[in-house]
Every structure is written in structure tokens, then in C-alpha cells.
Amino acid sequence: MVTIRLTRKGMKKAPQYRVVVADSRYKRDGRYLENVGFFDPKEPKALGNLKKDRIEFWLSKGAQPSETVRKLINRMAKA
């Protein structure tokens, strides 16, 4: 099963996340199929930089977003 989820990057106490498309069997920070954006939670009102067209492509192919990514997509749609 393909999922759209976050992988953690950055330093200790300064997290930054990549939004990636990965097989659900891969490790959280392991390999992935495609990088579709990033998210910085420390940035005020951060929406990140998401590739909306690529996310829609993967969703049409049956990829399931994680709960956090689903919230990011909804916030991006409202903005």
C-alpha cells in the first residue's frame, strides 16, 4: 500500500519534515518513491510547500495520506 506521509529531517529540537510518497513497508525515514513537498512546524502559520498536482496524482492512484498530511492538505485547500 502506498502512503503519503512525513519523514523527519533537521536537527534535535528543530524539526523539519518532508512530505513523501512511500510504500507503507518502508521505514519512516527510509527510501521513498517521490518527494512532494516540505513542512516546517516552527514557522508561524506554516503551510509548507506542497506540490498539489503531484499529491492529487498519487491520491488518484490510491495512495492514502497519513492523518497529519491529510490535515496539511485540508489547510492548503482552505488557504
trRosetta pair geometry for C-beta under 8 A, 3 or more apart (Angstrom, degrees):
i j d omega theta_ij theta_ji phi_ij phi_ji
1 23 7.3 117 72 -159 41 63
1 24 4.6 10 75 0 91 131
1 64 6.6 -6 167 16 114 118
2 21 6.2 11 178 -179 109 94
2 22 7.3 168 -152 90 68 25
2 23 6.1 -51 -100 -99 62 50
2 24 7.2 -145 -101 -26 12 82
2 33 7.1 -20 -138 5 115 150
2 58 6.9 -125 132 -169 132 104
2 61 7.1 -4 61 108 149 109
2 62 6.7 96 46 95 108 83
2 63 4.3 -65 109 -106 106 85
2 64 7.3 140 88 18 57 69
3 21 7.5 174 89 -150 37 53
3 22 6.1 -24 64 67 82 73
3 23 7.7 69 19 -178 81 12
3 24 4.9 84 -12 -81 119 85
3 63 6.3 147 -113 -169 15 86
3 64 5.3 -36 -111 71 73 80
3 65 7.1 118 -169 -115 71 19
3 66 6.3 60 175 -50 117 83
4 19 6.6 19 176 177 94 93
4 20 7.3 -175 -149 93 57 33
4 21 5.4 -27 -98 -96 74 70
4 36 6.9 -36 -142 41 112 143
4 55 6.6 69 -133 -136 159 88
4 58 6.1 119 -67 109 117 141
4 59 7.6 -36 -16 -68 141 80
4 63 5.3 79 -32 145 94 125
4 64 7.3 -158 18 93 78 32
4 65 4.3 -30 64 -104 109 72
4 66 6.8 -130 89 2 59 74
4 69 5.1 -164 115 141 96 162
5 19 7.6 -171 103 -148 19 59
5 20 6.6 -26 67 63 63 77
5 22 6.4 -61 40 36 104 110
5 28 7.6 -95 124 -140 134 72
5 65 7.4 156 -69 -159 55 53
5 66 4.3 70 -108 -20 86 129
5 68 7.7 70 -146 57 67 105
5 69 6.0 -120 -107 -26 34 134
6 17 4.2 -15 -163 -173 113 132
6 18 7.0 140 -156 70 58 44
6 19 6.1 -37 -95 -97 64 58
6 20 7.6 110 -128 20 18 81
6 39 6.7 -62 -117 43 117 128
6 66 6.9 -91 3 52 81 144
6 68 6.0 -39 -12 93 127 135
6 69 6.5 -174 -39 -62 84 96
7 17 6.6 145 67 -157 39 73
7 18 4.9 -14 56 57 95 98
7 20 5.4 14 -6 10 114 130
7 22 7.9 91 -53 -29 116 145
7 28 6.2 151 -118 154 74 68
7 29 5.0 121 -161 -112 103 58
7 32 6.9 -114 -32 -45 142 139
8 15 5.8 -57 -148 -148 100 106
8 16 7.7 116 -163 71 55 44
8 17 5.9 -39 -102 -101 47 78
8 28 7.3 20 8 138 93 116
8 29 6.1 -57 48 -84 77 113
9 15 7.7 110 67 -165 44 61
9 16 4.9 -43 79 81 90 92
9 17 6.7 156 23 -101 81 24
9 18 6.0 61 -12 -20 123 96
10 14 5.0 -132 168 108 118 77
10 15 5.0 147 65 -144 139 26
10 16 3.8 126 -49 15 123 87
11 14 4.6 25 62 52 90 111
14 42 6.8 -24 -147 -33 66 154
15 41 6.3 14 83 33 105 114
15 42 7.5 148 58 -29 67 103
16 38 6.7 4 170 -177 100 114
16 39 7.5 164 -168 84 59 49
16 40 5.2 -19 -121 -103 87 80
17 38 6.5 156 90 -161 53 66
17 39 4.6 -16 68 63 105 94
17 40 7.5 -175 27 -77 72 35
17 41 7.3 52 2 -23 113 97
17 48 7.9 -52 74 -108 94 136
18 35 5.6 -52 -177 -139 123 103
18 37 7.4 154 -164 91 58 42
18 38 5.3 -39 -108 -103 55 79
18 39 7.8 172 -94 20 10 76
19 35 7.5 104 76 -167 55 60
19 36 5.2 -68 106 75 99 85
19 37 4.2 4 45 67 120 90
19 38 6.5 -151 5 -81 82 22
19 39 6.1 77 -43 -17 101 106
19 48 6.9 93 -20 150 124 153
19 50 6.1 -2 49 -111 156 93
19 55 7.9 -14 137 -88 133 115
19 69 6.1 123 -138 -119 109 111
19 72 7.1 -137 -92 94 139 158
20 32 3.9 -30 168 -165 134 162
20 33 7.5 139 171 45 91 63
20 34 6.8 167 -157 86 70 43
20 35 5.4 -37 -102 -105 86 55
20 36 6.6 148 -112 16 28 81
21 32 6.3 122 72 176 45 102
21 33 4.7 -57 101 64 95 107
21 34 4.6 14 40 51 113 89
21 36 6.0 68 -25 -20 96 121
21 54 8.0 -123 -25 151 132 105
21 58 5.1 -132 -108 -122 140 156
21 63 6.0 -51 -139 -130 107 155
22 26 4.8 -99 173 54 117 135
22 30 7.6 118 -154 78 143 85
22 31 7.2 147 -131 107 109 54
22 32 4.0 -71 -81 -122 100 82
22 33 6.0 175 -97 3 40 83
23 26 5.0 102 65 -16 83 101
23 33 7.1 101 -29 -38 75 110
26 30 4.6 -146 175 81 94 121
26 31 5.6 -111 -144 64 136 71
26 32 6.7 172 107 -83 162 56
27 30 3.3 99 53 -23 93 120
27 31 8.0 76 42 18 85 59
32 35 6.8 94 94 -66 134 65
34 54 6.7 -134 137 177 140 132
34 58 7.5 -155 56 -69 130 133
35 38 8.0 7 179 -58 107 82
36 50 6.4 25 136 -156 88 73
36 51 4.8 -116 -164 45 73 104
36 54 4.7 -156 -125 101 106 124
36 55 5.4 122 166 -66 145 80
36 58 7.2 -91 -66 1 153 141
37 48 5.6 85 154 142 116 116
37 49 5.2 -167 -152 96 91 57
37 50 3.6 -27 -82 -107 168 50
37 51 5.5 -162 -56 0 94 71
37 55 7.7 -15 -7 -53 125 117
38 48 5.5 -158 97 -160 47 103
38 49 5.6 16 46 47 82 92
39 46 6.5 116 -165 134 70 119
39 47 8.0 -88 -120 144 86 25
39 48 3.6 -46 -95 -85 66 136
39 50 7.9 21 -65 -61 92 96
39 72 6.2 -75 -95 -117 141 146
40 43 4.4 64 98 -5 110 114
40 46 5.2 -130 74 -146 73 155
40 48 6.7 149 12 -97 63 75
41 46 6.2 -149 -112 53 23 141
42 46 7.5 56 60 -29 37 147
43 46 3.7 96 78 -77 101 117
47 50 7.4 -90 147 2 87 105
47 72 7.2 128 -162 -161 60 83
47 75 5.9 -154 -119 119 92 112
47 76 5.5 121 -171 -91 117 79
47 79 6.0 -54 -92 -3 153 163
48 72 6.3 0 26 -159 133 128
48 76 7.9 -59 58 -76 91 118
50 55 6.2 7 169 -32 111 139
50 72 6.8 141 -58 143 145 115
50 73 7.3 -157 161 -96 168 66
50 76 5.7 -59 45 -94 136 162
51 54 4.1 26 112 24 119 115
51 55 6.4 152 87 -19 66 86
52 55 5.7 -57 -146 37 31 111
52 56 6.3 30 157 -18 66 107
52 76 6.9 -166 -89 141 106 136
53 56 5.8 -55 -148 38 30 111
53 57 6.4 37 150 -25 63 104
54 57 5.3 -47 -148 31 36 118
54 58 6.5 30 156 -14 66 103
55 58 6.0 -57 -150 39 31 105
55 59 6.2 32 152 -19 66 108
55 65 7.9 29 -163 -80 107 123
55 73 6.5 -172 158 -108 151 118
56 59 5.6 -54 -143 38 32 112
56 60 6.3 35 156 -22 64 105
57 60 5.9 -59 -154 34 27 110
57 61 6.7 20 150 -14 63 108
58 61 5.5 -57 -149 38 37 111
58 63 4.0 -8 156 16 96 145
59 62 7.9 122 -177 -13 30 8
59 63 5.7 -80 -85 59 38 90
59 65 7.3 -19 -93 -32 102 103
65 69 4.1 -130 -171 95 105 114
65 70 4.6 142 103 -63 123 76
65 73 6.4 -62 -132 -8 174 139
66 69 4.7 87 51 13 79 104
66 70 6.9 -136 93 -10 38 88
67 70 5.6 -53 -149 32 30 116
67 71 6.7 30 153 -18 62 103
68 71 5.8 -53 -155 33 33 111
68 72 6.6 34 148 -18 65 104
69 72 5.4 -50 -148 35 38 115
69 73 6.3 40 153 -20 68 103
70 73 5.8 -52 -148 35 31 111
70 74 6.5 30 153 -18 63 106
71 74 5.7 -54 -147 37 32 111
71 75 6.4 32 154 -18 65 105
72 75 5.8 -55 -148 37 31 109
72 76 6.3 31 153 -20 65 107
73 76 5.6 -55 -147 37 31 113
73 77 6.4 33 153 -21 64 105
74 77 5.7 -53 -148 34 32 112
74 78 6.5 30 155 -18 64 106
75 78 5.8 -57 -149 36 33 110
75 79 6.4 32 155 -24 66 108
76 79 5.9 -55 -147 31 31 112
